[in-house]
């Protein structure tokens, strides 16, 4: 073999080695990029066991969540949005489906539909005025939870819901029929299947929830009576702020919505007044917060600040023995609430007693 042939073989070997190394580098770069886009590593499909699919439309029992294959884009459409957009997280929602409080209608699309279509289709429902809170959420397969529709997402399932009653109002027949009609309109726009309940059955559930809500709608009030003439709004506001209360609508001050704080409200009947009312919203108070103790503690603090005495509705002075008597009655009420499926101070109670 001549020296020229040997040189050519060496050059060819070097070129082939360079091409092989460049290909492996490109492969590693692509795998790393795919792993970042998909939120996890890309492994060997022959060595890793796949996750089985559940029955269509089924939900995971423990947390009312669906278990479905993850989708990065619609299966019949290429994703032209780019990696940065595809990785954008969906906007989550605090709403949780509650079969006791809500009329919920499920919408199921035969194929993945883009988020813009979901948002546009839901406008007759979400943009209308309703006497009760309305929710429209979609199942996000990437985060495995119900979320608000995102315009960059693709979804197949949605829930449309309206709360049946609260302490302030209850749905009537006309409002229920309007909600069902609006959901049907959303389903038609999405070419989705839905099975709305009979309005008469929903109306019956709404009135039953209204009766249950009224049964536990209890407030404990203490009256602060001036011993030195009427107070001005400024005096009451200063005393309320000193006691940790925040301004609310009208001549009212309330405790901040923080963990451990009892739902207390101080009300002034006019800009000048000789009597104030401090109330505890019983069903919205968690028993472990010591709500009664907070009620009496704050009333004593306000009484000292405003030079007032604490009396009941009939003008009789309140003593320390009243605390024990009230707490005993509250324990019985809380037991009844739990027996009816309402945890005092829990999420269900906060939605009912607003």
N, C-alpha and C positions, 0 to 999 in steps of 0.2 A: 504494500500500500504506500502510495507516495505521500510526501509531506503535505501536498495541497489537499489530498483527500482527508488526511487526518485533521487538518485545520478546519475543513468544512464540517466534519463530524462534530468537532468540539463546539463550533459556532452554533450548529443546529441544536446540540444538546443544551447549550446555554439559553437559546431562545425558547426551547420547550420548557425548561425549568422556570424561566421567567414568566411564561404564560400560565403555568400551573400555579405558581405562587400568587400571581395577580388574580387568578380566578378564585383561589381560596380566600384571599383578602376581601374580594367583592362579596363572596358568599357570607363571610362572617359579618361584614358591614350590613348586608341586607337582613340577616337574622336578628341582629341587634336592633335595627330600626323597626322591624316587625314586632319584636318583643315590646318595645316602648309604645308602639301604637295600640297594641292589643291589651296592654296592661299586664303582661306576664311573659314568661319565656316561651320560645317556640322549640319544642322538643321533637323526638322521633315518634311519629304516629304509630309505628309498629311496636314500640316498646311501652307506650303510655296507654292506659285503659281509658276509653271514652266514657263520658257521663251519659247515662241512659236518659231518654226523653220520657216525661210523664204523659198520661193521657191528655189529649187536646182539651184545653180549657180548664184543666185541673189546677188546684192550688195546693201549696204545701200547708198542711193543717196547723202547725204550731203558730205561725205568724201571719196568716191570711196572705201569703205571698205565692206567686207563681214560680215554678221552677221550669225554665225553658232554655233552649239553646241561645247562646249569646249572638247577637246580630250587630255587625258593624255598619251594614248598609242593606238596602233592599236586595233580596236574592235575585230579582230579575232586572236589576239596574246596577250599573257600575257606580262606584262612589267617586265623584269628581271633586270632592271638597278639599282634599289634601289632609295630611296627617295631623296638622295642628288643629284643624277644625273638628276632625273626627274624634279627637281625644278630649274635646270640651265636655265637662260634666253636665248632666241634665240638672235642671233646677228642682230641688226636692220640695216636698210638701209636708206640712205637719198634720194634714188631715188624715184620719184613720177611719176606715169603714167600721161603723157600729150598727149592727142589725137592730138594736133596740131603738136607736135615735133616728136612723136614716132610712129613707126610701132609696134603694140603690138599684140602678139598672145597668147591666153589663152589655157592652157593645163588642162584637167580635168581627174582625175583618178577615176575609179569606186570604189576603196577602198583606205584606208590610206596606204601610202608607206613610208618607213623609209627614213630619211634624207640622209643616205649614198648613197642610190640608186639615189636620186635626184642629189646629187653632182656628182656622177660618170656619170650619163646620160647627164648632162649639160656640161661636159668637152669639147666636140667638139664645143660648142658655146662659152663658157667663156674662153677657152684657145687659141682660134684662134685670129688672128690679124684682126681688123676691122678699117675702116677709121673713124667711128663714135662710140660714147659710146654705149656699149651693157649692158643690165641688165637682170639678171635672178633671180626672187624672188618667194617666196612661201608664201601662206597665213597661218599665225600662228594663230590658233584659241584661244590660251591662251592669247596672247597679243592683239589680234584683229587688226593686221596690217600685211603689207607685210614685209618680212624679208629675209635675206640670208638663204639658207638651213643650218640647224644645224644637225650634224651627229646623235644627240640623239633625234631628233624630228620625228614626223610623219605628213604627209601632204597629201592633196588630190588635191589642186589647185596650179597652178604656172602661172607666166607671163614671157614670153620671149620678149624682146623689143630691138629695135635699133633706134637711133636718125636718122632722115632723112637728115638733113642738118645743117650746121653752117656757120659762115662767112668764114671758111677756106675750106670747101669741101661740096660735095653733093653726096649722094649715086647714083651709076649708075645701069644699068639693071643687069649687071653681079653680082655686090655685093648684090643686093636685092635677086636675085635668089639663091645665095649661102646662105644667111641668112635663107630664107624659107626652103631650103633643110636641113640646120642644125637643125632647129626647128622640122621638121618632124622626123629627126633622134632621137632627144631627146624624142619626143612623142612615137616613136616605142619602145625605150628602157624602157620607163615607162609604156607601155601598156595604154597610155592615149589618149583621144580624143582631137583633135585640128582642127581648121578650118582656115588655113593660107589664107591671102588675095591674090588676083591675083597680080603677080609682076608688071603688067602694071599699075594697079591702084596705087600701092605704088610708082612707079616711077613718076607718074603724081603728086602725093602729094609732093614728094621730090623736084621736080623742082618748084612747086608753093611756097613751103616754102623757097627755095633758092632765088627766086625772091623777096619775101617779106623781107627776111633777108637783101638782098642787098639794098633795098629801104631805110632802116633806118641805114645803116652802115656808120655813119658819125663820123669824128674826127675833133676836133678843135685844131690847132697847133699854138704855139707861138715860134718864133725863138729868141734865145739869141745870140747876136753878140758881140764878144770881141772888146774892145777898146784899148787893150794893148797887142796884140800878141796872139799866140795860147796857149791853155790850155793843160796841161798834164792829163792823165787819173787819176792820184792821186789827182790833184786839183779838178777835176769834182766830183770824188767819195767823197771827203771830203765835198764839197758843198752840194751834194745830201744827204749825211748822216745828215748834219746839218738841212736840210729841211724836214727830216723825211722819206726820200725815202730809199728803201732797194735794194740791188743788185739783178738784174735779169739776164737772159741769155744774153751773149754778152756784149757790152758796153751800157747797159741799166740799169735804176733804176726805180722802180715803188713804188707807194704808197701801204702800207700794206692793206690787205683785212680786214678792220675793219669797224664796223658800223660808219657811218658819214664821212668816207673817200672817196673822189672822185677817180675814176680810172684814175690816172695820170701816165704818163710814160715819163721819160727823156732819150733821145737817143743821143749818141755821135758817129759821123761817123767814127772816127779813134782814135788811141791812142794819137794823137795830133790833135787838132781841134780849129778853131776860131768861129765855129757856133754850137750851140746845139738846139735841138728841144724838146719842152715840149708839150705833147699832152694830150687831154682829150678824153676818149672813151665815146662818148655821149650816145648811147643806154644802156650802162652798168651803167650809173650814175643815181641815184635816184634824182628827182627834189628837194626834201627837203634837200639834202646835201649842197645846194648852190655851185654846182660844178664849175660854171664859176668864182665865187668869189674865190674859192680855187685855180683855175688855175692861175688867175692873181696875187693872193697873193703870191703863191709859185714862180712864175716867177719874181716878184719884189724882193723877198728874195734871189733868186739865182743870179739875176742881181747885187745886192749890193755885195754879197759874191764874185762873179767872175769878178766884174768890167765890166759888160756887159750892153748893151742896148737892149730893147725888140722891135722887128720889126715883120712885117708880111712876107709872102713868097716873096714879091717884095722888101723887104728892107725898107718899110715905117714904121716909128715909130708908136707904138700903144699907144693911149691915153685912158683916162677914159671913153670917150663917146662910145668907142668900146664895153665896158662891157654891157651897156644897149641895144645896137643894137643886140649883140649876144644873150642875154637872151630873147629878143623878138622873135628872130628866133627859139630859142630852145623851147619856149612854143608852138609854132605852130607844131614843129616836135613831141613833146611829145603828143600833142592832136591826131595827126595822128597815132602815135604808139598805143595809148590806143584804138582808133577806130578800129585798126587792131587786137586787142586782145593781145598786148604785153605791159606789164606794164614796163615803163622805170626803169631800175635798179632792177627789180623783178627777181624771179627765172627763168622764161621763158627767159628773156633777158640775164641773166647770162649764161644760157646754149647755147643760140644762138651765143653770141658775146664773144667767148673765143679765 
